[in-house]
Amino acid sequence: MSTLYRKYRPQSFSDLVGQNHVKITLEHEIESNKIAHAYIFCGPRGVGKTTVARVLAKSLNCLRRKDGEHDPCGECDSCREITAGRSLDIIEIDAASHTGVDNVRENVIAVSRIAPTRYRYKVFIIDEAHMLSTPAFNALLKVLEEPPANVVFILCTTEAHKIPATIISRCQRFDFRRFPLSDITARLQFIAKEEKIKIDRAILEAIARHSEGYMRDAVSLFGQVVAVGGSEITAEEADLVIPRSDLSEVVKLIGFLSQKDAGRAIELVNRAVDEGIELKRLLTDLVEILRKMMLMKTSPALAEKIGLECGETVEAQIAGIISGLELGRIIAFTEKFMAVRNELKGSFIEQLPLEIAILELCSPERSARPPLSSGRKPAEPAGTDNPAGPALDQKTPAAPEAGPGKLNKEIIAAKWNEVLAKVKKYNHSLSFILRVCKPIGFDGRELCLAFKYKFHKDRIGEVNIRQMVEKVLFEVYGSPLILGAIVDETIEVGGEGNIVPEITAAKTETSETADGGASVSNDGAKEPSNNMIENLLKTFGGRVIN
């Protein structure tokens, strides 16, 4: 109900919630009578810019406010007129519908030259100021440079970057922020108490989370819930208005995962589906909670600053399970569920990808399948020059010819041609790239390849390419291997150190060698080749079309 927002709009600095960096500064300016002639209030919608502008105007013109005080009395003629929107000395202009220079001249410049009718200051509140046209800004700039006495300008905007720097430089700037969940919840509790509404704190926290830090949205949403539930609101009634989201259940799910209790985790997911919770919303909450836990493990101060605000009840639940989870497992959970969230749309059984993810995270022995899912250590991003990190800590199955303890560089080299042949079936050009790599490390699980050229390394780093190669490695060697790649411009491609055996050139007039930079004549002698086009075609698998 919009009336709730209007009814409980703050009318003094004491009523304001949050934005202390703005409130305290303005209070000190009013108390010391050091008022700027122009202010600019920047910030997202629904965070109190216009409200603070009105409170400031009311304080400046309050007839009963004494020196050293900052709050308006709220009872004098000036305060009552400003509250009712009838004061002739408070001019509010919607710049979105008055963008032209003529409106600025008529409604701002001309009016500003007239002294206040009854009170101390004439205050112009220009909302959505960034919508003014360039000529309008130029006209406004003139009056800001030489403002009339007893005139204060307050520009409110959601897009400060659109305000000319010449305007901003003549204003005192305040940046408003979104409200923390605790502030919104406290405000909703106050309104509920004033309206004699019985509602559980968990519902208020859900409303605050859904508002995403915008106080106006939170109070409006609360009004909708009140319209449905009346004076006593239940969770079922709130669910009719608020998209169903239960962070407590999400934390329970993480707890089951930490205990490797796949059965109860899958049961919880299916119960959530039966109760009408959207799986995409569930996974979004799951990833946000895991991110918060990851930040808590890294730095508690960082988690408090940028982590999801969950409310007191959920915070206590998180504290109860986070001590039993290592950072590595939290990261693995996060990566897995981020991937699952993107798979939901294509699944004919909506919750199936989530169930499989739960089984994989709770059952390490299931990792014997080709490492195509995100349950394993992710490969390095395609823009870095560092090798992939340490291998998985999961047990790998015995291979037909070489298990994890037996697989070594020599075995990999012996069967590398088989790898190239299989890769070629999937991607013709990729097999040429793999012919010019050099192994720099293999610890039984992680195979790190060095490439002379960054574009080769970047190609291998692409997610779909990396996954395809890892799948082939599993098929050939019977053991899941993690693929890493770095750039080493000093390596000799095609030399003895390569993972590839020496490539014998066919006895043709000229044929490409492994490094793509020399040719072999009929007598086997290498000759330099300047045919750059041929080299590129060989590397990327193309052909010349006449």
Buried (B, 14 or more C-beta within 10 A) or exposed (E): BEEBBEEBBBBBBEBBBBBEEBBEEBBEBBBEEEBBBBBBBBBBEBBBBBBBBBBBBBBBBBBEBEEEBBBBBBEBEBBBBBBEEEBEBBBBBEBEEBBEBEBBBEBBBEBBEEEBEEBBBBBBBBBBBBBBBEBBBBBBBEBBEEBEEBBBBBBBBBEBEEBBEEBBEBBBBBEBBBBBBBBBBBBBBEBBEEBEBEBEBBBBBBBBBBBBBBBBBBBBBBBBBBEBBEEEBEBEBBBEBBEBBBBEBBBBBBBBBBEEBBEBBBEBBEEBBEEEBBBEBBBBBBBBBBBBBBBBBEEEEEBEEEBBBBBEEBBEBBEEBBEEBEEEBBBBBBBBBBBBBEBBEEBEEEBEBBBBBBBBBBEBEBBBEBBEBBBBBBBBEBEBEEBBEEBBEBEBEEBEBBBBEEBEEEBBBEBBBEBBEBBBEEBEBBBBBBBBBBBBBBEBBBBBBBBBBBEBBBBBBEEEBBBBBBBBBBEBBBBBBBBBBBBBEEBEBBEEEBBBEEBEBEEEEBBBBBBBBBBBBEEEEEEEBEEEEBBEBBBBBEEEEE
